[in-house]
Amino acid sequence: MEIRAYDPSMADELAVLYNRAVSGTPHCYPTAVEELAAAIARVRGQADSDPPLRDKAALVAVDHGNAVGFADTAIGRPHDGESRVECGVFPFFWYEPGRRAVGQALLDAAETRLQQLGARAIQAFPQEYKYDCYHLHSAYLSDHLAHVGALLALNGYRRTRGEVYYDWPDFEPVEPPPAGVEVDVAVEWRAGRDKRPNLSLVAHRAGKEIGCCYCDACSDWVSAADAADWFMTCWLCVEESHQGLGLGKHLLRRALVEMRGAGFRHAAISTALGNDRASVFYSNFGYRFCDWTYGLKRDLPPGA
């Protein structure tokens, strides 16, 4: 077994490997060669405010001529608590289950590369730099890729952030209840990559924004046909002074009605690890637990 630097001629084989890696993981669909190649080449973050990656390169574990794992590596500035600190980044890391020695060799090579670039810490699967084709908006490492998380944990990586996902297949739209406060709700449809649009709902009271709900088509991230009927509520927010009045329920119900009218059949939503209030709200609303995802970090020893 050897570790090679990725080059574009490997794109077809790595797409097969990636699709095998994420098979059975919620909201991870078969990905075209071009989509994976674009993800590996991509250096920008998920948001315009995310600093771009530098020195990006993927390493591929090859055994008897076949790719059996790969690690995407770079230097970036993902969130670290309340700040952004430059560190090493693994946008994606995977090896064939049962091939622990392969995974360890790949991890050692990836860490060595980042150390040589000056990294003093490494974040694995930071959501700012996730592949577009991998999972849903703001995902980290899925629990369904358990052998990867376990290997990282054995090497000193700890969970620092997380996002929990909820699904509602074949959701039933119900007319929204009164908002509990007098508001004007502006509806804006935004063009998506697919034929179906994205949605913005913004609630105003006395000319001030007090709540919003943003929904995006899952086909904005991946071209797989199975994703076309899904949308995700990427952001639901109500100003603290107006919480507890039913505005959040009103906006989310309104979003479900609008998105069903736009042709979507299935809904997804998520919240950050530790936001128990949101988890209770979603799970009692009609959504059901789908997946845990976690970001991991290792501080490298001094002098490494």
Backbone as numpy.savetxt, mean C-alpha at the origin, in Angstrom:
# Nx Ny Nz CAx CAy CAz Cx Cy Cz
23.73 -21.06 -5.95 22.88 -19.88 -5.95 23.77 -18.63 -5.95
23.36 -17.62 -6.71 24.11 -16.36 -6.77 23.15 -15.18 -6.76
23.67 -14.02 -6.36 22.91 -12.78 -6.36 23.38 -11.94 -7.53
22.45 -11.59 -8.41 22.78 -10.78 -9.58 22.07 -9.44 -9.52
22.65 -8.45 -10.18 21.98 -7.17 -10.35 20.89 -7.33 -11.40
19.74 -6.77 -11.11 18.62 -6.83 -12.06 18.94 -6.04 -13.31
18.53 -6.56 -14.45 18.56 -5.79 -15.69 17.25 -6.05 -16.43
16.86 -5.16 -17.34 15.56 -5.26 -17.99 15.29 -6.59 -18.68
16.33 -7.32 -19.05 16.11 -8.61 -19.70 15.48 -9.63 -18.75
15.51 -9.35 -17.46 14.93 -10.24 -16.46 13.45 -9.95 -16.19
12.90 -8.93 -16.84 11.56 -8.46 -16.51 10.51 -9.56 -16.62
10.56 -10.34 -17.69 9.56 -11.40 -17.86 9.62 -12.42 -16.73
10.84 -12.86 -16.41 10.98 -13.87 -15.36 10.57 -13.31 -13.99
10.92 -12.05 -13.73 10.57 -11.46 -12.44 9.07 -11.23 -12.31
8.39 -10.96 -13.42 6.93 -10.82 -13.37 6.29 -12.14 -12.97
6.80 -13.25 -13.51 6.30 -14.57 -13.11 6.56 -14.80 -11.63
7.75 -14.44 -11.18 8.12 -14.61 -9.77 7.23 -13.74 -8.87
7.04 -12.49 -9.26 6.21 -11.58 -8.46 4.77 -12.09 -8.36
4.21 -12.52 -9.47 2.83 -13.01 -9.45 2.70 -14.27 -8.60
3.72 -15.09 -8.58 3.70 -16.25 -7.69 3.83 -15.80 -6.24
4.60 -14.75 -6.01 4.82 -14.25 -4.65 3.52 -13.76 -4.02
2.74 -13.01 -4.76 1.56 -12.35 -4.18 0.28 -13.16 -4.37
0.35 -14.31 -5.01 -0.84 -15.12 -5.21 -1.50 -15.45 -3.87
-2.78 -15.17 -3.77 -3.50 -15.42 -2.53 -3.48 -14.27 -1.56
-2.71 -13.24 -1.84 -2.67 -12.05 -0.98 -3.81 -11.12 -1.38
-4.61 -10.66 -0.42 -5.74 -9.79 -0.77 -5.32 -8.60 -1.62
-6.10 -8.35 -2.65 -5.93 -7.19 -3.52 -4.56 -7.13 -4.20
-3.98 -8.29 -4.41 -2.78 -8.39 -5.23 -3.15 -9.23 -6.44
-3.14 -8.62 -7.60 -3.64 -9.25 -8.81 -2.48 -9.59 -9.74
-2.69 -10.52 -10.68 -1.65 -10.79 -11.67 -1.22 -9.50 -12.37
0.07 -9.29 -12.40 0.62 -8.03 -12.88 1.37 -8.24 -14.20
1.13 -7.36 -15.14 1.79 -7.46 -16.44 3.28 -7.15 -16.31
4.04 -7.67 -17.24 5.49 -7.46 -17.23 5.82 -5.97 -17.21
5.11 -5.21 -18.03 5.39 -3.78 -18.13 5.11 -3.06 -16.81
4.06 -3.48 -16.09 3.74 -2.85 -14.82 4.81 -3.11 -13.77
5.28 -4.35 -13.70 6.32 -4.65 -12.72 7.62 -3.95 -13.08
7.98 -3.95 -14.37 9.20 -3.26 -14.79 9.14 -1.78 -14.44
7.97 -1.18 -14.61 7.80 0.24 -14.26 7.94 0.44 -12.75
7.43 -0.51 -11.97 7.53 -0.40 -10.51 8.98 -0.49 -10.05
9.74 -1.38 -10.65 11.14 -1.53 -10.28 11.93 -0.28 -10.67
11.57 0.32 -11.79 12.30 1.50 -12.27 11.87 2.78 -11.57
10.73 2.76 -10.95 10.14 3.98 -10.39 10.96 4.51 -9.22
11.17 5.83 -9.19 11.90 6.46 -8.08 11.06 7.49 -7.33
9.92 7.86 -7.86 9.09 8.84 -7.15 8.27 8.15 -6.07
7.79 8.94 -5.10 6.97 8.41 -4.04 5.51 8.39 -4.41
4.67 7.91 -3.48 3.24 7.82 -3.74 2.61 9.20 -3.85
3.09 10.15 -3.05 2.55 11.51 -3.05 3.59 12.47 -3.60
3.11 13.62 -4.09 4.03 14.62 -4.63 5.00 15.12 -3.56
4.59 15.04 -2.29 5.43 15.53 -1.20 6.51 14.52 -0.78
6.43 13.29 -1.29 7.42 12.28 -0.93 8.72 12.53 -1.69
9.84 12.65 -0.99 11.13 12.82 -1.70 11.41 11.61 -2.58
12.01 11.82 -3.74 12.30 10.69 -4.63 13.38 9.78 -4.05
13.38 8.55 -4.52 14.43 7.62 -4.16 15.68 7.91 -4.97
16.82 7.53 -4.41 18.08 7.62 -5.17 18.82 6.29 -5.07
19.74 6.09 -6.00 20.57 4.88 -6.01 19.72 3.62 -5.97
18.67 3.59 -6.75 17.75 2.47 -6.73 18.28 1.32 -7.61
18.21 0.12 -7.07 18.64 -1.05 -7.84 18.03 -2.29 -7.20
17.64 -3.23 -8.03 17.09 -4.49 -7.55 18.16 -5.58 -7.64
18.15 -6.47 -6.66 19.03 -7.64 -6.64 18.18 -8.88 -6.81
18.67 -9.83 -7.59 17.91 -11.04 -7.90 18.70 -12.27 -7.47
18.04 -13.15 -6.70 18.65 -14.43 -6.33 18.36 -15.44 -7.44
19.39 -16.05 -7.98 19.26 -16.98 -9.10 19.85 -18.32 -8.69
19.08 -19.39 -8.88 19.52 -20.73 -8.55 19.28 -21.65 -9.75
20.35 -22.24 -10.26 20.26 -23.11 -11.44 19.54 -22.41 -12.61
19.86 -21.12 -12.77 19.32 -20.35 -13.88 17.94 -19.79 -13.67
17.34 -20.06 -12.50 15.98 -19.57 -12.24 15.98 -18.55 -11.10
15.20 -17.47 -11.28 15.05 -16.47 -10.22 14.21 -17.06 -9.09
14.71 -16.96 -7.86 13.99 -17.52 -6.70 13.76 -16.47 -5.62
14.07 -15.23 -5.92 13.81 -14.14 -4.99 14.39 -12.85 -5.52
13.88 -11.72 -5.02 14.48 -10.45 -5.40 14.23 -9.40 -4.33
15.14 -8.46 -4.25 15.05 -7.36 -3.29 15.26 -6.06 -4.04
14.29 -5.17 -3.94 14.42 -3.84 -4.52 15.00 -2.93 -3.44
16.07 -2.21 -3.74 16.78 -1.42 -2.75 16.96 0.01 -3.24
17.03 0.94 -2.29 17.24 2.35 -2.63 17.52 3.13 -1.36
17.87 4.38 -1.53 17.97 5.34 -0.42 16.81 6.31 -0.57
16.06 6.50 0.51 14.90 7.39 0.46 14.68 8.10 1.78
13.57 8.83 1.85 13.20 9.54 3.08 11.74 9.24 3.44
11.46 8.01 3.84 10.10 7.70 4.31 9.87 8.34 5.67
8.62 8.37 6.09 8.29 8.91 7.41 8.94 8.04 8.49
9.42 8.70 9.52 9.98 8.01 10.68 9.45 8.74 11.91
8.27 8.34 12.37 7.61 9.10 13.42 7.05 10.38 12.82
7.46 11.50 13.35 6.96 12.79 12.87 7.90 13.44 11.85
8.99 12.78 11.52 9.98 13.39 10.64 10.31 12.46 9.48
11.13 12.96 8.59 11.66 12.15 7.49 13.18 12.08 7.65
13.68 10.88 7.74 15.11 10.67 7.92 15.61 9.80 6.78
16.68 10.22 6.12 17.22 9.42 5.03 17.69 8.07 5.54
17.32 7.02 4.84 17.71 5.67 5.25 17.61 4.74 4.04
18.03 3.51 4.24 17.84 2.51 3.22 16.38 2.11 3.14
15.96 1.67 1.96 14.56 1.31 1.72 14.50 0.01 0.92
13.60 -0.87 1.35 13.22 -2.02 0.54 11.79 -1.80 0.07
11.56 -1.26 -1.15 10.19 -1.16 -1.64 9.52 -2.53 -1.77
10.33 -3.55 -2.07 9.79 -4.91 -2.14 10.91 -5.89 -1.87
10.55 -6.99 -1.19 11.51 -8.04 -0.87 10.74 -9.36 -0.82
11.26 -10.38 -1.50 10.57 -11.67 -1.49 11.53 -12.78 -1.89
11.29 -13.95 -1.32 12.02 -15.15 -1.73 11.05 -16.32 -1.67
11.36 -17.38 -2.38 10.49 -18.55 -2.44 10.33 -19.15 -1.04
9.10 -19.42 -0.60 8.90 -20.07 0.70 9.67 -21.39 0.76
10.24 -21.65 1.92 11.04 -22.86 2.10 12.49 -22.70 1.72
12.84 -21.54 1.13 14.22 -21.30 0.71 14.85 -20.24 1.63
14.88 -20.54 2.93 15.36 -19.56 3.90 16.79 -19.12 3.60
17.65 -20.05 3.20 19.04 -19.70 2.90 19.10 -18.68 1.76
18.22 -18.85 0.78 18.15 -17.88 -0.32 17.74 -16.51 0.21
16.68 -16.50 1.04 16.22 -15.24 1.61 17.30 -14.55 2.42
18.04 -15.33 3.22 19.09 -14.73 4.04 20.21 -14.16 3.18
20.62 -14.91 2.17 21.69 -14.42 1.29 21.25 -13.15 0.56
20.00 -13.12 0.12 19.48 -11.94 -0.56 19.42 -10.75 0.39
18.96 -10.99 1.62 18.88 -9.91 2.61 20.28 -9.39 2.94
21.23 -10.29 3.13 22.60 -9.86 3.44 23.16 -8.99 2.32
22.94 -9.40 1.08 23.46 -8.63 -0.05 22.78 -7.27 -0.15
21.47 -7.23 0.09 20.73 -5.97 0.02 21.18 -5.02 1.12
21.36 -5.54 2.33 21.82 -4.69 3.43 23.23 -4.18 3.18
24.10 -5.04 2.67 25.47 -4.61 2.37 25.48 -3.48 1.36
24.66 -3.60 0.33 24.60 -2.53 -0.68 24.17 -1.21 -0.05
23.15 -1.25 0.78 22.65 -0.01 1.38 23.64 0.56 2.39
24.32 -0.29 3.12 25.37 0.17 4.04 26.47 0.89 3.26
26.85 0.34 2.12 27.90 0.97 1.32 27.47 2.32 0.78
26.17 2.52 0.68 25.63 3.82 0.25 25.45 4.78 1.42
25.82 4.33 2.63 25.77 5.21 3.79 24.56 5.06 4.69
23.72 4.07 4.43 22.52 3.91 5.25 22.89 3.47 6.66
22.23 4.06 7.65 22.40 3.66 9.05 21.13 3.04 9.60
20.12 2.95 8.78 18.88 2.25 9.13 18.21 1.85 7.82
17.33 0.87 7.90 16.61 0.39 6.72 15.14 0.25 7.08
14.27 0.75 6.20 12.84 0.53 6.33 12.39 -0.41 5.22
11.67 -1.45 5.61 11.17 -2.43 4.65 9.69 -2.18 4.39
9.32 -2.12 3.14 7.95 -1.92 2.69 7.33 -0.62 3.21
8.04 0.52 3.16 7.39 1.78 3.56 6.31 2.13 2.55
5.16 2.58 3.04 4.03 2.82 2.13 4.31 3.94 1.15
5.19 4.85 1.48 5.48 5.96 0.57 6.07 5.48 -0.76
6.71 4.31 -0.74 7.42 3.84 -1.92 6.93 2.47 -2.38
5.70 2.11 -2.04 5.15 0.82 -2.44 4.99 0.77 -3.97
5.02 -0.42 -4.51 4.72 -0.61 -5.92 3.25 -0.28 -6.17
2.96 0.40 -7.26 1.57 0.67 -7.61 0.78 -0.62 -7.75
1.41 -1.64 -8.31 0.71 -2.89 -8.59 0.55 -3.76 -7.35
1.15 -3.38 -6.24 1.09 -4.20 -5.03 0.01 -3.70 -4.07
-0.96 -4.54 -3.80 -1.97 -4.30 -2.76 -2.74 -3.01 -3.02
-3.32 -2.44 -1.95 -4.12 -1.23 -2.05 -3.34 -0.01 -1.57
-3.98 1.12 -1.69 -3.38 2.39 -1.29 -2.84 2.29 0.14
-1.62 2.73 0.36 -0.97 2.86 1.67 -0.66 1.53 2.35
-0.56 0.44 1.60 -0.23 -0.85 2.20 1.25 -0.95 2.53
1.55 -1.81 3.52 2.92 -2.19 3.85 3.08 -3.68 3.48
3.88 -4.40 4.25 4.06 -5.84 4.03 2.85 -6.59 4.56
2.21 -7.38 3.71 1.02 -8.12 4.11 1.37 -9.30 5.00
0.50 -9.57 5.96 0.65 -10.77 6.78 0.63 -12.05 5.94
0.05 -11.98 4.75 0.00 -13.15 3.89 1.38 -13.50 3.32
2.34 -12.58 3.42 3.73 -12.87 3.05 4.52 -13.13 4.33
3.99 -14.04 5.15 4.47 -14.21 6.52 5.94 -14.63 6.59
6.40 -15.44 5.64 7.78 -15.91 5.72 8.77 -14.77 5.52
8.37 -13.76 4.76 9.23 -12.59 4.57 9.31 -11.80 5.87
8.14 -11.52 6.47 8.13 -10.79 7.73 8.90 -11.52 8.82
8.78 -12.85 8.85 9.47 -13.64 9.87 10.99 -13.56 9.70
11.46 -13.65 8.45 12.90 -13.55 8.21 13.42 -12.18 8.60
12.68 -11.14 8.25 13.11 -9.79 8.63 13.15 -9.64 10.15
12.15 -10.18 10.84 12.12 -10.09 12.29 13.32 -10.81 12.91
13.68 -11.97 12.37 14.84 -12.71 12.88 16.14 -11.95 12.68
16.13 -11.01 11.74 17.32 -10.20 11.46 17.25 -8.82 12.11
16.37 -8.66 13.07 16.37 -7.42 13.86 15.41 -6.35 13.39
14.57 -6.64 12.39 13.58 -5.66 11.94 12.38 -5.70 12.88
11.86 -4.55 13.23 10.70 -4.47 14.11 9.58 -3.72 13.42
8.37 -4.05 13.80 7.21 -3.35 13.24 7.13 -1.94 13.81
7.03 -0.98 12.93 6.96 0.42 13.37 5.66 1.11 12.96
5.06 0.63 11.89 3.80 1.21 11.41 2.92 0.10 10.87
1.66 0.38 10.67 0.78 -0.65 10.15 -0.51 -0.07 9.59
-1.15 -0.85 8.75 -2.43 -0.47 8.15 -3.29 -1.73 8.08
-4.54 -1.62 8.58 -5.46 -2.75 8.55 -6.52 -2.48 7.49
-6.87 -3.52 6.72 -7.77 -3.37 5.58 -9.08 -4.11 5.83
-10.16 -3.51 5.32 -11.49 -4.08 5.41 -12.11 -4.09 4.02
-12.88 -5.15 3.73 -13.55 -5.32 2.44 -15.06 -5.35 2.62
-15.76 -5.02 1.55 -17.21 -5.19 1.50 -17.58 -5.62 0.09
-17.41 -6.93 -0.24 -17.80 -7.39 -1.57 -19.31 -7.29 -1.75
-19.73 -6.93 -2.95 -21.15 -6.80 -3.28 -21.88 -5.95 -2.24
-21.28 -4.80 -1.94 -21.87 -3.92 -0.92 -23.26 -3.45 -1.34
-24.09 -3.26 -0.35 -25.44 -2.78 -0.57 -25.52 -1.29 -0.24
-25.66 -0.43 -1.24 -25.75 1.00 -0.94 -27.08 1.34 -0.27
-27.01 2.12 0.78 -28.19 2.56 1.52 -28.18 4.08 1.53
-29.33 4.67 1.31 -29.39 6.13 1.32 -28.82 6.66 2.63
-27.97 7.67 2.55 -27.29 8.15 3.76 -28.26 8.78 4.76
-28.01 8.57 6.05 -28.82 9.22 7.07 -28.51 10.70 7.12
-29.33 11.50 7.78 -29.00 12.91 7.93 -27.62 13.09 8.55
-26.96 14.17 8.18 -25.59 14.39 8.63 -25.49 14.77 10.10
-26.60 15.12 10.74 -26.56 15.51 12.14 -26.13 16.95 12.34
-25.74 17.60 11.25 -25.35 19.01 11.28 -25.62 19.56 9.88
-26.01 20.79 9.78 -26.35 21.39 8.49 -25.07 21.62 7.68
-24.98 20.93 6.55 -23.79 21.03 5.71 -24.18 21.06 4.24
-23.27 21.57 3.44 -23.35 21.46 1.99 -22.27 20.48 1.55
-22.66 19.46 0.79 -21.70 18.46 0.34 -21.46 18.64 -1.15
-20.22 18.97 -1.51 -19.84 19.14 -2.91 -19.37 17.80 -3.45
-19.87 17.43 -4.63 -19.52 16.17 -5.28 -18.65 16.48 -6.49
-17.48 15.87 -6.54 -16.57 16.07 -7.68 -16.11 14.72 -8.19
-16.26 14.50 -9.49 -15.76 13.28 -10.13 -14.43 13.59 -10.79
-13.45 12.75 -10.50 -12.10 12.94 -11.04 -11.78 11.79 -12.01
-11.14 12.12 -13.11 -10.81 11.11 -14.10 -9.80 10.12 -13.52
-10.05 8.83 -13.75 -9.13 7.79 -13.34 -8.44 7.19 -14.55
-7.59 6.20 -14.32 -6.88 5.55 -15.42 -7.83 4.70 -16.25
-8.83 4.10 -15.56 -9.81 3.27 -16.23 -11.00 4.14 -16.66
-12.04 3.50 -17.17 -13.21 4.25 -17.62 -14.01 4.82 -16.45
-13.90 4.18 -15.28 -14.68 4.62 -14.14 -13.94 5.72 -13.38
-14.67 6.70 -12.88 -14.03 7.87 -12.27 -13.74 7.67 -10.78
-12.96 8.58 -10.23 -12.73 8.68 -8.80 -13.64 9.77 -8.24
-13.86 9.71 -6.92 -14.87 10.57 -6.29 -14.27 11.37 -5.14
-14.67 12.64 -5.07 -14.36 13.48 -3.91 -15.66 14.05 -3.37
-15.89 13.85 -2.08 -17.01 14.49 -1.38 -16.42 15.42 -0.33
-16.84 16.67 -0.35 -16.33 17.64 0.62 -17.50 18.33 1.28
-17.54 18.29 2.61 -18.63 18.88 3.39 -18.21 20.25 3.90
-19.05 21.26 3.66 -18.79 22.63 4.13 -19.90 23.07 5.06
-19.54 23.84 6.05 -20.49 24.48 6.95 -20.05 25.93 7.14
-20.94 26.85 6.79 -20.63 28.28 6.86 -19.35 28.60 6.08
-19.20 27.95 4.93 -18.07 28.23 4.06 -16.77 27.56 4.46
-16.77 26.77 5.54 -15.56 26.12 6.02 -15.66 24.62 5.81
-14.58 24.02 5.31 -14.55 22.57 5.13 -14.48 21.89 6.50
-15.42 20.97 6.75 -15.45 20.27 8.03 -15.37 18.76 7.88
-15.38 18.27 6.65 -15.30 16.84 6.43 -15.08 16.52 4.97
-14.54 15.32 4.69 -14.32 14.92 3.30 -14.24 13.41 3.21
-14.45 12.91 2.00 -14.35 11.49 1.72 -13.86 11.34 0.29
-12.72 10.68 0.11 -12.13 10.49 -1.20 -12.10 9.00 -1.55
-12.56 8.66 -2.74 -12.62 7.27 -3.18 -11.94 7.14 -4.54
-11.10 6.11 -4.69 -10.38 5.89 -5.94 -10.64 4.48 -6.46
-10.71 4.36 -7.78 -10.85 3.05 -8.42 -9.58 2.25 -8.23
-9.71 0.98 -7.85 -8.54 0.13 -7.68 -7.81 -0.09 -9.00
-8.51 0.04 -10.11 -7.86 -0.11 -11.41 -6.92 1.05 -11.72
-6.88 2.08 -10.86 -5.88 3.13 -11.01 -4.49 2.61 -10.70
-4.40 1.50 -9.96 -3.11 0.98 -9.53 -2.67 -0.23 -10.35
-3.62 -1.02 -10.80 -3.26 -2.24 -11.52 -4.30 -2.49 -12.61
-3.87 -3.05 -13.74 -4.76 -3.19 -14.88 -5.55 -4.50 -14.87
-5.33 -5.36 -13.88 -6.01 -6.66 -13.85 -7.53 -6.48 -13.87
-8.19 -7.32 -14.66 -9.64 -7.20 -14.82 -10.37 -7.37 -13.49
-9.84 -8.21 -12.61 -10.50 -8.47 -11.33 -10.53 -7.23 -10.43
-9.67 -6.26 -10.70 -9.64 -5.05 -9.88 -10.65 -4.01 -10.33
-11.20 -4.16 -11.52 -12.01 -3.10 -12.12 -13.28 -2.79 -11.35
-13.85 -3.79 -10.67 -15.11 -3.58 -9.95 -14.91 -3.09 -8.52
-13.66 -2.91 -8.11 -13.35 -2.50 -6.74 -13.00 -1.01 -6.68
-13.41 -0.37 -5.60 -12.90 0.96 -5.30 -12.48 0.99 -3.84
-11.61 1.93 -3.51 -11.15 2.08 -2.14 -11.43 3.48 -1.64
-11.95 3.57 -0.43 -12.06 4.87 0.24 -10.70 5.17 0.85
-9.98 6.08 0.22 -8.60 6.37 0.62 -8.52 7.34 1.78
-9.58 8.13 1.98 -9.52 9.13 3.04 -10.95 9.48 3.47
-11.19 9.40 4.78 -12.46 9.82 5.38 -12.11 10.60 6.61
-12.53 11.86 6.66 -12.10 12.74 7.74 -13.22 13.70 8.12
-13.40 13.90 9.42 -14.34 14.89 9.95 -13.59 15.71 10.99
-13.70 17.04 10.91 -13.06 17.90 11.90 -13.50 17.51 13.31
-12.54 17.55 14.24 -12.80 17.09 15.60 -14.02 17.77 16.22
-14.21 19.06 15.91 -15.32 19.80 16.50 -16.68 19.32 16.02
-16.71 18.53 14.93 -17.98 18.04 14.38 -18.07 16.51 14.39
-17.18 15.87 15.12 -17.24 14.42 15.23 -18.34 14.01 16.21
-18.86 12.79 16.00 -19.90 12.27 16.87 -21.30 12.71 16.51
-21.44 13.42 15.39 -22.75 13.93 14.98 -23.35 13.15 13.81
-22.61 12.18 13.30 -23.11 11.38 12.19 -22.64 11.83 10.83
-21.75 12.83 10.77 -21.30 13.33 9.47 -20.44 12.29 8.74
-19.58 11.58 9.48 -18.75 10.56 8.85 -19.59 9.45 8.24
-20.62 9.02 8.95 -21.52 7.99 8.43 -22.25 8.50 7.20
-22.68 9.75 7.24 -23.37 10.35 6.09 -22.47 10.36 4.86
-21.21 10.79 5.03 -20.30 10.90 3.89 -19.97 9.52 3.32
-19.75 8.54 4.19 -19.39 7.22 3.69 -20.58 6.55 3.01
-21.77 6.69 3.57 -22.96 6.16 2.90 -23.16 6.85 1.55
-22.98 8.14 1.52 -23.13 8.89 0.26 -22.12 8.40 -0.77
-20.89 8.14 -0.32 -19.86 7.65 -1.24 -20.24 6.30 -1.81
-20.76 5.41 -0.98 -21.15 4.08 -1.47 -22.26 4.19 -2.51
-23.23 5.06 -2.26 -24.32 5.24 -3.22 -23.77 5.78 -4.53
-22.91 6.80 -4.45 -22.36 7.41 -5.67 -21.51 6.42 -6.45
-20.67 5.65 -5.74 -19.77 4.73 -6.43 -20.53 3.55 -7.03
-21.58 3.08 -6.38 -22.40 2.04 -7.00 -23.04 2.59 -8.28
-23.48 3.83 -8.24 -24.04 4.45 -9.44 -23.04 4.58 -10.56
-21.74 4.64 -10.20 -20.69 4.73 -11.21 -20.27 3.36 -11.73
-20.86 2.29 -11.19 -20.62 0.95 -11.70 -19.75 0.05 -10.85
-19.34 0.50 -9.67 -18.52 -0.33 -8.80 -19.40 -1.29 -8.00
-18.87 -2.49 -7.73 -19.61 -3.52 -7.00 -19.03 -3.82 -5.63
-17.73 -3.55 -5.46 -17.05 -3.96 -4.23 -16.31 -2.76 -3.63
-16.28 -2.71 -2.29 -15.67 -1.57 -1.61 -14.59 -2.04 -0.64
-13.55 -1.22 -0.48 -12.49 -1.49 0.47 -12.16 -0.20 1.22
-11.61 -0.37 2.41 -11.24 0.78 3.24 -10.15 0.34 4.19
-9.41 1.27 4.77 -8.34 0.90 5.70 -8.18 1.98 6.76
-7.43 1.62 7.80 -7.07 2.60 8.82 -5.74 2.22 9.42
-5.11 3.18 10.06 -3.78 2.95 10.62 -3.85 2.05 11.85
-2.78 1.30 12.04 -2.64 0.47 13.23 -2.86 1.33 14.48
-3.73 0.85 15.37 -4.00 1.57 16.61 -5.20 2.49 16.56
-5.76 2.72 15.38 -6.95 3.57 15.28 -8.18 2.70 15.53
-8.38 2.34 16.79 -9.46 1.41 17.14 -10.83 2.02 16.89
-10.93 3.33 17.01 -12.22 3.98 16.76 -12.67 3.76 15.33
-11.75 3.93 14.39 -12.08 3.72 12.98 -12.37 2.24 12.71
-11.59 1.35 13.33 -11.80 -0.08 13.12 -13.19 -0.51 13.59
-13.62 0.00 14.73 -14.97 -0.31 15.22 -16.02 0.25 14.27
-15.81 1.47 13.82 -16.76 2.12 12.92 -16.91 1.32 11.63
-15.80 0.95 10.99 -15.87 0.24 9.72 -16.46 -1.16 9.87
-16.03 -1.88 10.92 -16.50 -3.26 11.07 -17.97 -3.33 11.45
-18.51 -2.27 12.05 -19.94 -2.22 12.35 -20.75 -1.59 11.23
-20.05 -1.02 10.27 -20.70 -0.34 9.15 -21.14 -1.34 8.08
-20.41 -2.46 7.99 -20.69 -3.46 6.96 -19.43 -4.07 6.38
-18.28 -3.41 6.61 -17.00 -3.94 6.13 -16.55 -5.10 7.01
-15.74 -5.99 6.43 -15.20 -7.12 7.17 -13.67 -7.14 7.02
-13.01 -7.57 8.09 -11.54 -7.59 8.10 -11.00 -8.35 6.89
-9.93 -7.80 6.32 -9.32 -8.39 5.12 -7.85 -8.73 5.34
-7.06 -7.78 5.85 -5.61 -8.01 5.91 -4.95 -7.02 6.86
-3.89 -7.50 7.53 -2.96 -6.63 8.26 -1.74 -6.41 7.39
-1.23 -5.19 7.36 0.05 -4.92 6.70 0.91 -4.10 7.65
2.23 -4.33 7.59 3.14 -3.69 8.54 4.38 -3.15 7.83
4.84 -1.97 8.27 6.15 -1.46 7.89 7.15 -1.88 8.95
8.36 -2.23 8.51 9.39 -2.70 9.44 10.66 -1.87 9.31
11.41 -1.82 10.39 12.63 -1.00 10.39 13.72 -1.69 11.19
14.95 -1.54 10.73 16.12 -1.99 11.46 17.14 -0.85 11.54
17.59 -0.53 12.74 18.69 0.40 12.92 19.98 -0.40 12.83
20.83 -0.02 11.92 22.09 -0.75 11.72 23.08 -0.42 12.84
23.90 -1.37 13.22 24.84 -1.12 14.31 25.88 -0.07 13.91
26.37 0.72 14.87 27.38 1.74 14.55 28.60 1.10 13.88
29.09 1.81 12.86 30.26 1.32 12.16 29.97 0.31 11.08
28.66 -0.01 10.89 28.32 -1.00 9.87 28.59 -0.44 8.49
